Amino acid sequence: MARWLDGTKGDFADELAAFLAEPRGEVEDVAQTVMDVLADVRAKGGEAVARYTSKFDRLTLDPVTLQSDNVDLHALAAGCPADLREAIDYAAERITAYHERQRPSDNFFKDAEGIELGWRWTPLDSVGVYVPGGLASYPSSVLMNAVPAKLAGVKRVVMTAPAPGGQLSNAVAYAALKAGVDEFYPIGGAQAVAALTFGAGHLKPVDKIVGPGNAYVAEAKRQVFGRVGIDTIAGPSEILVIADESANPDWIAADLLSQCEHDTSSQSILITVEKPVGKSVEEAVEKQLKTLSTEVRARTSWEAHGAIILARDLDQAADIANEIAAEHLELAVGDPDILLPQIRHAGAVFLGHHTPEALGDYVTGSNHVLPTSRAARFSSGLGLTDFMKRMSVQRAGPEGFAALAPAVLRLAEAEGLPAHRRSVSIRTNSGGSDGG
């Protein structure tokens, strides 16, 4: 049975807050375990990485090259079926086209005081792309992370992915080559994050680490942030659907289950203004669950973390959606364009009945690396500029300097920074003393 929340009741806000605060996918003692792994790899480099890989992935690595004779990216890519290669090529083309439109422009201008100002965008030198293994292979994750990195001009894109027992998806291997990955190492877990951060063997440190992973990978990224950049701390997958009477209950059920099957910690929520729509979707979810090969995982997710919310009207539905700030938001309503302006917080929005979230996972071109756990309130999905930096540029001539100097002198004095003041006063007739 689905959990129901009623937005028309007075205690709804408290019930929703309690529901959103429920833990999902949390692992006890992960922080200390990750801290120990990071310290070990930092101290012992490739030897530690090889040891962890042997222990957790049953794969023997050369501690210097961090490579295995059992994992050859080109040989694996050659085994990718032709129709799957075509689908990967198609997705890569669309991801490239979408992200190319995000390319920012340099800008320079002169203000009223004659000061030349502006900014330049430059690519990062190196990026590490973490690709998860385990329950499934994710060639789409390779593309979503590596394609915009290369498009941004990153010279060195390093991919790590666990290869348990020497097994790595043919599709992941093909996607890596298609995306232009420069280096690949068959390692996973917190040890991969550590190697990308500190270096290990032939693997040199990178400047930023992107890509999803399990709780240990997420915690490792959290702990190394500051020494390297990261994209986000990814939590379990989420989908929120707002549906009215125009929605097809079977379609909505399928969309909800598309996230439930990711992981038992995933979350799927329906908001509807029509109780019969919610009941029909509830029945369709139960019916479809019985047909899924992923039923156990999906059912656990739906029953533990799913919900159907009854809203008074679409205005309240939008308010609730903004409070939830879901990773994915579908507007399965008669006129989604009217509702869209009311949406402020969501990782990605899917408009209308023929735009299921699964399209965005693979081939619309929009990035599927998105904020989770309500982080859409303050962050965005991965994009081209995540692989670039903006540098400010300024130049003052004699007249511009003279116009700005008095304010600098006063502010430096107020802040008690005499060297700051002198760096300006020494260029003027004010003299070079602290007081002058």
Secondary structure, 3 states (H helix, E strand, C coil): CCCEEECCCCCHHHHHHHHHHCCCCCCCCHHHHHHHHHHHHHHHCHHHHHHHHHHHHCCCCCCCCCCCCCCCHHHHHHCCCHHHHHHHHHHHHHHHHHHHCCCCCCEEEECCCCCEEEEEEEECCEEEEECCCCCCCCHHHHHHHHHHHHHHCCCEEEEECCCHHHCCCHHHHHHHHHHCCCEEECCCHHHHHHHHHHCECCECCCCEEECCCCHHHHHHHHHHECCEEECCCCCCCEEEEEECCCCCHHHHHHHHHHHHCCCCCCEEEEEECCHHHHHHHHHHHHHHHCCCCCHHHHHHHHHHHCEEEECCCHHHHHHHHHHHCCCEEEEECCCHHHHHHHCCCCCEEEECCCCCHHHHHHCCCCCCCCCCCCHHHCCCCCCHHHHEEEEEEEECCHHHHHHHHHHHHHHHHHCCCHHHHHHHHCCCCCCCCCCC
